[in-house]
Amino acid sequence: MPDVEQAEIYGRRPPWYLRLPAHLLLAAGGVFFLLPLVWMVATSLKPLDQTMRYPDSLQSAFLGEGWKAEIGGKTCDVVLERRVAPAPDRPFFIVQPKAPFAAGEMTHPFGKDVWDRYPVFNKQELVRMNATVEPGMNVLADDVNRFDPAAGILRLQSGRALSATLVRHIDPVAEGDELWVVREWRAEDTDTKEVGSTGGDVTRAWDVVAKSQLQKTVRVIPENYPVALRRVHFVRCLLNTLFLCTLVVLGVTISSMVIAYGFAFLEFKGRDLIFGITLATMMIPFPVTMIPVYLLYRDFGWVGTFKPLWVASWCGSAFFIFLLRQFYLGLPKDLLDAARIDGCTELEILWLVIVPLSRPAIAMIALFTFLGTWKDFLGPLIYLNHEAQFTLSLSLQAFASEHGGTPWHLLMAASTVFSLPLIVLFFCTMRTFIRGIAMTGVKG
């Protein structure tokens, strides 16, 4: 009776108020570890300029911000180009030339764009250069002097003058308010180096608006994803990665099963010594073997091919051999004896008896191997020389390093798609994965 009472006591679930702290602690830990994933997804939906600044609110830390303004009687999404700082109580004037020349005749001082695509600012006046002053003449923003709107002449510090007309008058803003030059924002702006910047496209509507008249909105840019996938050559790199994952998973799983079976059930001279040497190889650091192995593959003529990344996997993995051996030792040997009596060979015993019983452990090994191969960066970096052979991880790194500044919005979009198959795979195999972890290494 005491044994029965103790079994009832120890087998009873603790009351809810004792389990609640543990559940809350686990939930808090789960939320904490989810923060990097949440940040990655949130960043992938933002424009570039909002990924590099410190958020001014909790909402802006996870959601992209946008602005709406009225331009030409129509409310549209806009980009804040720059802030205009007028003198107190001074109005603004927008002017344009009276006699425009063909666009492109006056070149940008840096030789790339034409000035008629850019608004030019100076002290108290806003000047819109819709056409050139003189063919071939370069005009800097600092060269523009104040002008008298009534005279209709825009004078330059160089002494030249441009006949101009007054387009509109902008009243001074209230104290504490600001004036911003805004341009119409379009979804295709995500395909530029800096998402949210129109690059001075003359086809964009633009205006000068007081900040108090701007409406803050939440701006989500799903267009980041197709742009990012196109730039990292996702389909090609995905096929390369899946090709390697298939060969490596098959090689590690099959070879580890066969070798572990021999160490667990076959009697031969030096078995324990060979098993000890196999385990000892796990203590050799990878940097020690990296150069000799590279020289070996170079002599084989395999550098620049996929062979160095999957051939060695068909020799087994010391760690997985150890795990499977420990799992096999927990299986009843009577099953093997019965199979031998029925005339089964060792390979038939392995395939018909051992493999069905060790599916959780095999699934765990296959999952770990797939994860390692999917995320492997150093191996492809060492042995792959051509961009057409790049895997996903190597392509992501190449994409991040080929720009002057890291395009975080596109990089996080590509990284989200890169991580998605792993997340889906884990949830699909979670029960088998946990069961394999729990059963592997249990003997008896």
C-alpha positions in Angstrom: 0.0 0.0 0.0 2.7 2.6 0.8 4.2 2.0 -2.7 0.7 2.6 -4.3 0.2 5.8 -2.2 3.6 7.1 -3.2 2.9 6.3 -6.9 -0.3 8.2 -6.7 1.4 11.2 -5.0 4.3 11.4 -7.3 2.1 10.7 -10.4 -0.3 13.5 -9.6 0.0 16.8 -11.6 1.0 19.8 -9.5 -1.8 22.4 -9.0 -2.1 25.2 -11.6 -0.6 27.9 -9.3 2.6 25.9 -9.1 2.7 25.3 -12.8 1.9 28.9 -13.8 5.3 30.4 -13.0 7.1 27.8 -15.1 4.7 28.4 -18.0 5.1 32.2 -17.8 8.9 31.8 -17.7 8.8 29.6 -20.8 6.5 32.0 -22.6 8.8 34.9 -21.8 11.8 33.0 -23.0 10.0 32.1 -26.3 9.0 35.7 -26.9 12.6 36.8 -26.2 14.0 34.4 -28.7 11.4 35.4 -31.3 12.5 39.1 -31.2 15.3 38.6 -33.9 12.8 37.0 -36.2 10.2 39.7 -35.6 12.9 42.4 -36.3 14.0 40.6 -39.5 10.4 40.5 -40.9 9.7 44.0 -39.8 12.9 45.4 -41.4 12.1 43.5 -44.6 8.9 45.6 -45.0 10.5 49.0 -44.4 12.1 51.5 -46.8 15.9 51.7 -46.5 16.0 55.1 -44.8 14.0 53.8 -41.9 16.2 50.8 -41.3 19.2 52.9 -40.4 17.7 55.4 -38.0 16.9 55.1 -34.3 13.1 54.6 -33.9 11.3 57.5 -32.1 8.5 55.2 -30.9 7.8 51.5 -30.3 5.5 51.4 -33.3 8.1 52.8 -35.6 10.6 50.2 -34.4 8.4 47.4 -36.0 6.3 49.2 -38.6 7.5 51.3 -41.5 6.3 54.9 -41.5 5.0 56.9 -44.4 3.5 60.3 -45.1 0.6 61.5 -47.1 0.2 65.0 -48.4 -2.0 66.9 -50.9 -0.2 67.6 -54.2 -2.1 69.3 -57.0 -5.4 68.7 -55.3 -4.8 65.0 -54.8 -3.8 63.2 -51.6 -1.0 60.7 -52.3 1.9 59.0 -50.6 5.0 61.2 -50.5 8.7 61.1 -49.6 10.2 63.8 -47.5 13.1 65.0 -49.7 14.6 67.7 -47.5 13.6 70.4 -44.9 13.6 74.0 -45.9 14.7 76.5 -43.3 13.3 79.9 -44.1 14.1 83.1 -42.3 11.4 84.3 -39.8 8.4 86.0 -41.5 9.9 85.6 -45.0 7.8 84.1 -47.8 9.0 81.6 -50.4 8.8 81.8 -54.2 8.9 79.1 -56.8 10.2 80.2 -60.2 10.9 78.6 -63.5 12.7 79.9 -66.6 10.7 81.7 -69.3 12.5 80.3 -72.2 13.4 76.6 -71.5 15.9 74.6 -73.4 15.8 70.9 -74.2 16.3 68.8 -71.1 19.8 67.5 -70.7 21.6 70.4 -72.3 22.8 71.6 -69.0 24.7 68.8 -67.2 24.9 68.1 -63.5 28.2 69.3 -61.9 29.1 65.6 -61.3 28.3 64.6 -64.8 25.4 62.2 -64.2 22.1 63.9 -64.1 20.5 67.1 -65.4 19.7 69.9 -63.1 16.1 70.2 -64.4 15.4 67.1 -62.3 16.2 68.7 -59.0 14.7 71.5 -57.0 17.4 74.0 -56.0 17.3 75.8 -52.6 18.8 79.0 -51.5 18.3 80.9 -48.2 14.8 82.3 -48.4 13.8 81.2 -51.9 13.0 77.8 -53.5 14.0 77.7 -57.2 12.7 75.0 -59.5 15.0 74.5 -62.5 12.7 72.9 -65.1 15.1 73.6 -68.0 18.6 74.9 -68.7 20.0 78.4 -68.3 22.3 78.1 -71.2 23.4 75.1 -73.3 26.4 73.4 -71.6 26.3 75.7 -68.5 26.7 74.2 -65.1 24.8 75.9 -62.3 25.5 75.0 -58.6 22.9 75.6 -55.9 25.3 78.0 -54.1 25.4 80.1 -57.3 21.8 81.2 -57.0 21.3 84.7 -55.4 18.1 86.2 -54.1 15.9 87.8 -56.7 13.1 90.2 -57.0 9.9 88.3 -58.1 8.5 91.5 -59.6 11.5 91.9 -61.9 11.2 88.4 -63.1 15.0 88.0 -63.2 16.9 85.2 -61.5 20.5 86.5 -61.1 23.5 84.2 -60.6 26.7 85.0 -58.7 28.6 84.5 -62.0 26.9 87.7 -63.3 24.6 85.8 -65.8 20.9 86.2 -65.5 17.9 84.0 -66.3 14.6 85.3 -67.3 12.1 83.6 -65.0 8.5 83.7 -64.0 6.9 83.4 -60.6 5.1 80.0 -60.3 3.6 80.4 -56.9 4.0 82.1 -53.6 4.3 80.1 -50.3 3.2 81.9 -47.1 5.6 81.7 -44.1 4.8 78.9 -41.7 3.8 79.3 -38.0 6.5 79.5 -35.4 7.7 76.0 -34.5 6.4 74.5 -37.8 8.7 73.4 -40.7 8.5 73.4 -44.5 9.4 70.2 -46.3 9.9 69.5 -50.0 7.9 66.3 -50.7 7.8 64.1 -53.8 5.2 61.5 -54.8 6.2 58.0 -53.6 5.6 54.9 -55.8 6.0 51.2 -55.2 8.7 50.9 -57.9 10.9 53.1 -55.8 11.8 49.9 -53.9 14.0 48.8 -56.9 16.3 51.8 -56.3 19.4 51.7 -54.1 17.6 53.8 -51.5 14.0 52.8 -51.1 11.8 55.8 -50.6 14.0 58.1 -52.6 12.7 59.1 -56.0 16.1 60.0 -57.3 14.8 63.3 -58.5 12.5 61.7 -61.2 10.9 64.6 -63.0 7.7 62.5 -63.5 7.0 62.6 -59.8 4.7 65.3 -58.6 6.3 67.5 -55.9 5.4 70.4 -53.7 6.5 72.3 -50.6 4.3 71.4 -47.6 4.2 72.5 -44.0 4.9 69.5 -41.7 1.7 70.2 -39.7 -0.2 69.4 -42.9 1.5 66.0 -43.4 -0.3 62.9 -42.3 1.7 60.0 -40.8 0.7 56.6 -42.0 2.0 53.0 -41.7 3.8 52.0 -44.9 4.4 48.4 -45.6 6.5 47.6 -48.7 6.0 43.9 -49.8 7.7 44.8 -53.0 11.0 44.4 -51.2 10.6 40.7 -51.5 10.5 40.2 -55.3 13.3 42.8 -55.7 15.5 41.0 -53.1 14.8 37.6 -54.6 15.7 38.8 -58.1 18.9 40.4 -56.9 20.2 37.4 -55.0 19.2 35.0 -57.9 17.0 33.1 -55.5 15.8 30.3 -57.8 19.2 29.4 -59.1 20.8 29.5 -55.6 17.8 27.5 -54.2 18.3 24.7 -56.7 22.1 24.6 -55.9 21.3 24.4 -52.2 18.7 21.7 -52.5 21.0 19.7 -54.7 23.7 19.8 -52.0 21.3 19.2 -49.2 19.9 16.0 -50.9 23.3 14.5 -51.5 24.7 15.4 -48.0 21.6 14.2 -46.1 21.5 10.9 -48.0 25.2 10.4 -47.6 25.4 11.2 -43.8 22.3 9.3 -43.0 23.0 6.1 -44.9 26.7 5.9 -44.1 26.1 6.7 -40.4 23.5 4.0 -40.1 25.7 1.3 -41.6 28.8 2.2 -39.6 26.9 2.5 -36.3 25.3 -0.9 -36.9 28.8 -2.4 -37.3 30.0 -0.8 -34.0 26.9 -1.8 -32.1 26.2 -5.4 -33.2 29.2 -6.9 -35.2 32.1 -8.5 -33.4 35.5 -7.9 -35.0 39.0 -7.4 -33.8 39.8 -3.8 -32.9 36.2 -2.6 -33.0 36.4 -0.6 -29.8 39.8 0.9 -30.8 38.4 2.0 -34.2 35.3 3.4 -32.5 37.5 5.4 -30.1 39.6 6.8 -33.0 36.3 7.8 -34.7 35.2 9.7 -31.6 38.6 11.3 -31.3 38.3 12.9 -34.7 35.6 15.2 -33.3 38.2 16.9 -31.1 40.2 18.0 -34.1 39.4 21.7 -34.9 38.2 22.4 -38.4 40.9 25.2 -39.0 43.6 22.5 -38.5 42.3 20.3 -41.3 40.9 23.1 -43.6 44.1 23.8 -45.5 45.3 20.1 -45.9 41.8 19.1 -47.0 41.7 22.0 -49.5 45.1 20.9 -50.9 43.8 17.4 -51.2 40.7 18.4 -53.2 42.8 20.7 -55.3 45.0 17.8 -56.3 41.9 15.9 -57.2 40.8 18.8 -59.4 37.6 19.2 -57.4 38.0 22.9 -56.5 35.3 24.9 -58.3 32.9 22.0 -58.2 30.3 20.7 -55.7 32.2 17.5 -55.0 34.2 18.7 -51.9 30.9 19.7 -50.3 29.2 16.3 -50.5 31.6 13.5 -51.2 33.0 13.4 -47.7 29.5 13.1 -46.2 29.3 9.5 -47.6 32.0 8.5 -45.1 29.7 9.2 -42.2 29.7 11.7 -39.3 31.5 10.8 -36.1 28.9 12.5 -33.9 25.9 10.9 -35.6 27.6 7.5 -35.6 28.0 7.8 -31.9 24.3 8.8 -31.5 23.0 5.9 -33.6 25.3 3.4 -31.9 23.9 4.4 -28.5 20.4 4.2 -29.8 21.0 0.7 -31.3 22.4 -0.5 -28.1 19.0 0.1 -26.5 17.2 -2.2 -28.9 16.4 -5.8 -27.9 19.1 -8.2 -29.3 16.5 -10.9 -29.5 15.1 -9.3 -32.6 18.4 -9.6 -34.4 18.8 -13.2 -33.3 15.4 -14.0 -34.6 16.1 -12.4 -37.9 19.4 -14.3 -38.2 17.5 -17.6 -37.5 15.1 -16.7 -40.3 18.1 -16.4 -42.6 18.4 -12.6 -42.9 21.8 -11.1 -43.8 23.2 -8.2 -41.8 22.1 -5.7 -44.4 18.6 -7.2 -44.4 18.5 -7.0 -40.6 19.6 -3.4 -40.7 17.0 -2.4 -43.3 14.1 -4.6 -42.1 14.6 -4.5 -38.4 16.8 -1.7 -37.2 15.7 1.1 -39.5 12.0 0.9 -38.7 12.8 0.9 -35.0 15.2 3.9 -35.2 13.1 6.2 -37.4 13.0 9.0 -34.8 16.8 9.0 -34.4 17.3 8.8 -38.2 14.8 11.7 -38.7 16.7 13.8 -36.2 20.0 13.1 -37.9 18.5 14.0 -41.3 17.0 17.2 -39.9 20.3 18.3 -38.3 22.2 17.5 -41.4 19.8 19.4 -43.6 19.9 22.4 -41.3 23.7 22.4 -41.3 24.0 22.1 -45.1 21.3 24.7 -45.7 23.1 27.2 -43.6 26.7 26.3 -44.5 28.7 29.3 -45.6 32.3 28.5 -45.1 32.4 25.4 -47.3 30.9 27.0 -50.4 33.0 30.1 -49.8 36.2 27.9 -50.0 35.4 25.6 -52.9 33.0 27.4 -55.2 34.4 30.0 -57.6 31.6 30.8 -60.0 28.5 32.8 -59.2 26.3 30.3 -61.0 27.3 27.7 -58.3 26.5 29.9 -55.3 24.3 28.5 -52.5 21.7 30.7 -50.7 24.0 31.6 -47.8 26.9 32.5 -50.0 24.6 34.5 -52.3 23.3 36.5 -49.4 26.8 37.4 -48.3 27.8 38.4 -51.8 24.7 40.5 -52.1 25.5 42.3 -48.8 29.1 42.9 -49.7 28.7 44.1 -53.3 27.0 47.4 -52.3 28.7 50.4 -50.8 26.2 50.3 -47.9 24.3 47.2 -46.8 20.7 47.4 -48.2 19.2 46.1 -44.9 15.6 46.1 -46.2 16.4 43.8 -49.2 18.9 41.7 -47.2 16.3 41.0 -44.5 13.7 40.2 -47.1 16.0 37.7 -48.7 16.9 36.3 -45.2 13.3 35.9 -44.3 12.7 33.8 -47.4 15.9 31.9 -46.7 14.8 31.1 -43.1 11.2 30.2 -44.0 11.8 26.6 -45.2 13.7 25.8 -42.0 10.9 27.1 -39.9 8.3 25.1 -41.9 10.4 22.0 -41.8 10.9 22.2 -38.0 7.1 22.6 -37.3 6.3 19.7 -39.7 8.9 17.4 -38.0 8.7 18.8 -34.4 7.1 15.7 -32.9 9.6 13.4 -34.5 12.5 15.7 -33.7 11.6 15.9 -30.0 11.1 12.1 -29.8 14.4 11.5 -31.4 16.2 13.8 -29.0 14.5 12.1 -26.1 15.2 8.5 -27.2 18.7 8.9 -28.6 21.3 7.8 -26.1 18.9 6.0 -23.8 20.1 2.5 -23.1 18.0 -0.4 -21.8 
